[in-house]
């Protein structure tokens, strides 16, 4: 899947405040993943997995400062990873 196809498939409410024509998926993957977790649909999730791959999404999530509890449970369950490996879990306030 190309960048342009991926951007077109992502739902508009996820990225309502960004210019979809100047959208670069490789420059800020943490922003895109967090938006899909917060606002996206299951189809948005599938689009991300087909573009980035599950391994890259997991690596991005491990470095994120904040992921809500439901999204953290989701990503750790489908990737069979330990929550303690995630920065947001270790530095939780």
N, C-alpha and C positions, 0 to 999 in steps of 0.2 A: 504494500500500500504506500502510495506517495504522500508527501506532506499535505499537498493540496486536497487530496481525497479525504484524508483524515480530518482536516479542518472543516471540510464541507459536511462530514458526517456528524461532527459534534454538535449537540443541540445549542441553539442560540441563547437560552437562559443562562447557561454556564459561563458564557463569555460576553455578557451584555455590555460590559464597559470597555471592551477592547476592540481594536480594528482588526477584523477577521482577514482583511486583505494583507496586512503586514504581520500576520501571526507567524511566529517561528517556534515550532514545537521542540526543536533541539536546544534552543537557547535557555529556556526556563522550564524544564520538565517538572520541577517541584510545584510550580504555580499551576500547571495544567492538571497534574494529578490531584492536587488539593481541591481544585475547583470541581473536578469530576466527583470526588468523594463527597463534597459538601452539597452540590447542587445537581449533579448529573444523574442520568438514568442508567439503567442496565445496558442499554445499547451504547451509551457513551463509554461505559466501562469496557465493553467488548471491543470498541473501536480503539481505545488506548492499548489494550492487550495486543491487538493485531498490529499496531504500529510499533510500540516500544518492546513488547514481550514482557512476560511476567517477571523475569529475573531483573530487568532494568527497573521496572516499577517498584519492586521490593527494595532494591538498592537506593532508589530515590526516597522511598518512604522511611528507610532506616536513618536517613540524614535529616529528615524534617523535624522541626522543633515542636510542631503541634499537629496531631491527628486526633479527631474525636474518638471516643472509646469504641463506638460501633464500627467505624472504619478500621481502627486498629485490629479489632477482633476479626473483621472480615479478611484483611490482608494477611494476618498471621495464620488464619485457618486455611485459606486457599493456597498459601505458599508453604504451609507446614513449617513455619519459622517460630522462634521463641520471641515473645514480646520484649524480653530483656535486651534483645539485640537492637531495639529501636530507640533512637535518641529521645523521642517524645515520651517514652515509657520510663526511661531512666531519670530524666530531668523533670518529671512531673511534679508540679507544685501542689 
